[in-house]
Amino acid sequence: GPAMNHALKIFLFAVVMVLAACENEAYESGDGGLSAMRADFVEMRTDGNSNITSIETDDGEELWLTQAISTAWAERPDTVYRALMYYNKVADGEGAPKAEPLAVSQVLVPQITPIGQLVGEMKTDPVALVSAWKSPNGRYVNLELSLKTGAADGGTGSHTIGLVCDGVDENADGTRTIRLRLYHDQGGMPEYYSVGTYVSIAASRLPQPLKPGDEVSVSINTYDGMTTREFGF
């Protein structure tokens, strides 16, 4: 089904990421070799020592990890981080399910800036939109993007990704449409090859809390022109 296809795509992406060693940290697996590997978008929670001890998947399942792990980018204690985690689902001594972490990569969760508060001009350098979907728990709209990049002359330069809110439309039936646009500054980077990246738009960071029936529209400038995806809540 679609879910399996999506998991397969994520796995292929993970292999590329591991080869590129880009923001991806792998962990030694223990005795979970017989378990099926899973790839899930999750919220990871750090403890008081900035170690990751538990996750909640987008399907709403909460799992303790079989071992505490840490990453360079999840550095704050007692904080929730967005990530793509590869893990084996294993049973502990009591038969309760746990997650044996195999690898984890960061998912960007940008702040959402009202267009009137944007400093500088709006940048919409093109990206490739691979896929877009809403998390089953309704907490995120997720974008799988492909950015063209390469080594910049002089070794400087970087992509900048963000989100801008163009406004909130009141619909005739009382619902609202929150209009977002992807901010992307190529930053002078050459376009030699493509690198995949994930962006999660947090419902909690929208300018107004969502009510049932509200819609979030996301406009993205792609190499094929401007495209808009709409997600109902």
C-alpha positions as CSV (number, residue, x, y, z in Angstrom):
1,G,0.0,0.0,0.0
2,P,1.0,3.7,0.0
3,A,2.4,3.5,3.5
4,M,4.8,0.7,2.5
5,N,5.9,2.7,-0.6
6,H,6.5,5.7,1.5
7,A,8.6,3.7,4.0
8,L,10.6,2.3,1.1
9,K,11.3,5.7,-0.3
10,I,12.4,6.9,3.2
11,F,14.7,3.9,3.4
12,L,16.3,4.7,0.1
13,F,16.7,8.3,1.2
14,A,18.3,7.1,4.4
15,V,20.9,5.1,2.5
16,V,21.9,8.2,0.5
17,M,22.0,10.2,3.7
18,V,24.3,7.6,5.4
19,L,26.6,7.7,2.4
20,A,26.7,11.5,2.5
21,A,27.0,11.4,6.4
22,C,24.9,14.5,6.4
23,E,23.2,15.2,9.8
24,N,22.6,11.5,10.2
25,E,23.9,9.5,13.2
26,A,24.0,5.8,13.3
27,Y,24.0,3.5,16.3
28,E,25.3,0.0,16.9
29,S,22.3,-2.4,16.9
30,G,22.0,-5.0,19.5
31,D,20.1,-8.3,19.3
32,G,17.2,-7.0,17.3
33,G,18.4,-8.3,14.0
34,L,15.3,-10.5,13.6
35,S,13.0,-7.6,14.0
36,A,11.7,-5.6,11.0
37,M,13.4,-2.2,10.7
38,R,11.0,0.7,10.8
39,A,11.4,4.3,9.6
40,D,9.1,6.8,11.3
41,F,8.8,10.5,11.7
42,V,8.8,11.1,15.4
43,E,9.0,13.5,18.2
44,M,12.1,12.7,20.3
45,R,12.3,13.8,23.9
46,T,15.5,14.5,25.7
47,D,16.0,14.0,29.4
48,G,17.8,16.3,31.9
49,N,21.1,15.3,30.5
50,S,20.1,15.9,26.8
51,N,19.9,12.2,26.1
52,I,17.1,10.9,24.0
53,T,15.2,8.3,25.9
54,S,11.7,8.1,24.3
55,I,9.9,8.8,21.0
56,E,6.3,9.4,19.9
57,T,5.5,8.4,16.3
58,D,3.2,10.3,14.1
59,D,0.7,7.5,14.5
60,G,0.6,8.3,18.3
61,E,2.6,5.4,19.6
62,E,5.0,6.2,22.5
63,L,8.1,4.0,22.8
64,W,11.0,4.0,25.2
65,L,14.3,3.4,23.6
66,T,16.3,0.3,24.5
67,Q,19.3,2.6,25.1
68,A,19.6,6.3,25.6
69,I,21.2,8.1,22.6
70,S,22.5,11.6,21.9
71,T,23.0,13.7,18.8
72,A,25.0,16.8,18.2
73,W,21.9,18.8,17.1
74,A,19.5,17.8,19.9
75,E,21.6,19.5,22.6
76,R,19.0,21.0,24.9
77,P,17.7,19.1,28.0
78,D,14.0,18.3,28.5
79,T,13.2,19.3,24.9
80,V,11.1,17.8,22.1
81,Y,12.9,17.4,18.7
82,R,11.5,16.4,15.3
83,A,13.4,13.6,13.6
84,L,13.3,10.7,11.2
85,M,14.3,7.6,13.2
86,Y,15.2,4.1,11.9
87,Y,14.7,1.5,14.6
88,N,13.9,-2.1,15.3
89,K,10.7,-2.6,17.3
90,V,11.6,-5.1,20.0
91,A,10.0,-6.5,23.2
92,D,11.6,-5.9,26.6
93,G,11.6,-8.5,29.4
94,E,8.0,-7.8,30.3
95,G,6.9,-8.0,26.7
96,A,6.3,-4.3,26.3
97,P,7.4,-2.8,22.9
98,K,10.5,-0.7,22.8
99,A,12.5,1.0,20.0
100,E,16.1,-0.1,19.4
101,P,17.6,2.9,17.6
102,L,19.6,2.3,14.4
103,A,20.0,5.8,12.9
104,V,18.4,9.2,13.3
105,S,18.4,12.3,11.1
106,Q,17.1,15.8,11.9
107,V,13.9,17.2,10.4
108,L,13.7,21.0,10.0
109,V,10.8,22.7,11.8
110,P,11.0,26.4,10.7
111,Q,9.5,29.3,12.5
112,I,6.6,30.8,10.6
113,T,7.1,34.5,9.8
114,P,4.2,36.8,8.9
115,I,5.1,38.4,5.5
116,G,4.9,41.9,7.1
117,Q,7.6,41.0,9.5
118,L,10.0,39.5,7.0
119,V,13.4,41.2,7.0
120,G,14.7,41.6,3.5
121,E,13.1,40.4,0.3
122,M,11.0,37.2,-0.1
123,K,13.2,34.5,-1.6
124,T,11.6,31.7,-3.6
125,D,14.5,30.0,-5.4
126,P,13.2,26.8,-6.9
127,V,13.3,23.4,-5.2
128,A,12.0,20.0,-6.3
129,L,8.9,18.9,-4.3
130,V,9.1,15.1,-3.9
131,S,6.1,14.6,-1.7
132,A,3.9,16.3,0.9
133,W,1.6,14.8,3.5
134,K,-0.1,15.6,6.8
135,S,0.9,13.6,9.9
136,P,-1.9,11.2,11.1
137,N,-1.9,12.9,14.5
138,G,-2.5,16.3,12.8
139,R,0.6,18.0,14.4
140,Y,2.6,18.5,11.2
141,V,2.4,19.1,7.5
142,N,5.5,17.4,6.1
143,L,7.5,18.3,2.9
144,E,10.1,16.1,1.2
145,L,12.3,18.4,-0.8
146,S,15.2,18.0,-3.1
147,L,17.7,20.9,-3.2
148,K,20.3,21.3,-5.9
149,T,23.7,22.1,-4.4
150,G,27.5,21.7,-4.7
151,A,30.7,23.1,-3.3
152,A,30.6,26.9,-3.5
153,D,33.5,28.8,-4.9
154,G,35.6,29.9,-1.9
155,G,33.9,27.3,0.3
156,T,31.2,29.6,1.7
157,G,27.5,29.9,1.1
158,S,24.5,27.8,2.2
159,H,20.8,27.2,1.6
160,T,18.3,29.0,3.8
161,I,14.8,27.3,4.2
162,G,11.9,29.0,6.0
163,L,8.2,29.6,6.0
164,V,6.2,32.8,5.5
165,C,2.5,33.3,6.2
166,D,0.9,35.4,3.5
167,G,-2.4,35.7,5.3
168,V,-5.4,34.0,6.7
169,D,-8.6,33.9,4.6
170,E,-12.0,33.7,6.2
171,N,-14.2,31.3,4.2
172,A,-18.0,31.6,3.7
173,D,-18.7,28.6,5.9
174,G,-16.7,30.1,8.9
175,T,-13.6,28.0,8.3
176,R,-10.2,29.6,7.6
177,T,-7.4,29.0,5.1
178,I,-3.9,29.8,6.4
179,R,-1.7,30.6,3.4
180,L,2.0,29.7,3.7
181,R,4.9,30.0,1.3
182,L,8.2,28.3,1.3
183,Y,11.1,30.7,1.7
184,H,14.2,29.3,-0.1
185,D,17.4,31.2,-0.6
186,Q,19.9,29.3,-2.8
187,G,22.6,31.4,-1.2
188,G,24.8,31.4,-4.2
189,M,25.3,27.6,-4.1
190,P,25.9,25.9,-7.4
191,E,23.4,23.4,-8.7
192,Y,25.6,20.4,-9.4
193,Y,23.6,17.6,-7.7
194,S,20.5,17.0,-5.6
195,V,20.3,16.5,-1.9
196,G,17.1,15.4,-0.1
197,T,15.8,17.2,3.0
198,Y,12.6,17.0,5.1
199,V,10.7,20.0,6.5
200,S,7.9,19.7,9.0
201,I,5.4,22.6,9.4
202,A,4.2,22.5,13.0
203,A,0.6,23.2,13.5
204,S,1.5,24.7,16.9
205,R,3.6,27.4,15.2
206,L,0.8,28.6,12.9
207,P,-0.3,32.3,13.5
208,Q,-3.7,31.0,14.7
209,P,-4.7,27.8,16.4
210,L,-6.4,25.4,13.9
211,K,-10.1,24.5,14.3
212,P,-11.9,21.6,12.7
213,G,-12.5,22.4,9.0
214,D,-9.6,24.8,8.7
215,E,-7.1,24.4,5.9
216,V,-3.4,25.0,5.5
217,S,-2.2,25.8,2.0
218,V,1.5,25.6,1.2
219,S,2.9,27.3,-2.0
220,I,6.3,26.1,-3.2
221,N,8.3,27.4,-6.2
222,T,9.5,24.3,-8.0
223,Y,11.6,23.9,-11.1
224,D,8.2,23.3,-12.9
225,G,6.7,26.5,-11.5
226,M,4.7,27.5,-8.5
227,T,2.7,24.7,-6.9
228,T,0.2,24.8,-4.0
229,R,-0.8,21.9,-1.8
230,E,-3.8,22.1,0.6
231,F,-4.3,20.1,3.8
232,G,-7.6,20.0,5.7
233,F,-7.7,19.7,9.5
